[in-house]
Amino acid sequence: MKSFLIHFLYKTFPYLLIINSIALVLFFLVKKSDFFSLFIINTIISLFFYSTTGIFFSYTLKLAQNTPSKFINGYMIISVFKLLLYLLVLILTLVFFKKQIKILLITYALNYFVFSILELKMVYKILKKL
């Protein structure tokens, strides 16, 4: 499992940097007054997605290796748990940072879509080899 996690984190780190660079420019253009606080919040959200997606990725592949017959059920359970966790974090973010709600929703959605696509792409590639 550890090697899957390291593989995922290594392959997706450039995307983490790209997302934060885009957010940095976006925050500077839109909210110069709240620039630093928005960037810190976005970095925390990006690191959250980066780490949790990596963990779920490694559990998914461990499940595929250990019990291929139960992979579909396990993958669905992992996906539901991941969605509920992401929803909880989104709600908490929106409750605590009401002032910057629009910009945070955009960056949250960007992080969600990028890391979900990367995870699915990498899981599919590895499952084809198994």
DALIN-V522942 format. One record per backbone hydrogen bond with DSSP energy under -1.0 kcal/mol. CO is the residue of the C=O (numbers start at 1). NH is the residue of the N-H. If there is no record, write none. Layout:
<<CO	NH> <CO	NH>>
This chain:
<<1	5> <2	6> <3	7> <4	8> <5	9> <6	10> <7	11> <8	12> <9	13> <12	16> <13	17> <14	18> <15	19> <16	20> <17	21> <18	22> <19	23> <20	24> <21	25> <22	26> <23	27> <24	28> <25	29> <26	30> <27	31> <34	38> <35	39> <36	40> <37	41> <38	42> <39	43> <40	44> <41	45> <42	46> <43	47> <44	48> <45	49> <46	50> <47	51> <48	52> <49	53> <50	54> <51	55> <52	56> <53	57> <54	58> <55	59> <56	60> <57	61> <58	62> <59	63> <60	64> <61	65> <62	66> <63	67> <67	70> <68	71> <70	74> <71	75> <72	76> <73	77> <74	78> <75	79> <76	80> <77	81> <78	82> <79	83> <80	84> <81	85> <82	86> <83	87> <84	88> <85	89> <86	90> <87	91> <88	92> <89	93> <90	94> <91	95> <92	96> <93	97> <98	101> <100	104> <101	105> <102	106> <103	107> <104	108> <105	109> <106	110> <107	111> <108	112> <109	113> <110	114> <111	115> <112	116> <113	117> <114	118> <115	119> <116	120> <117	121> <118	122> <119	123> <120	124> <121	125> <122	126> <123	127> <124	128> <126	130>>
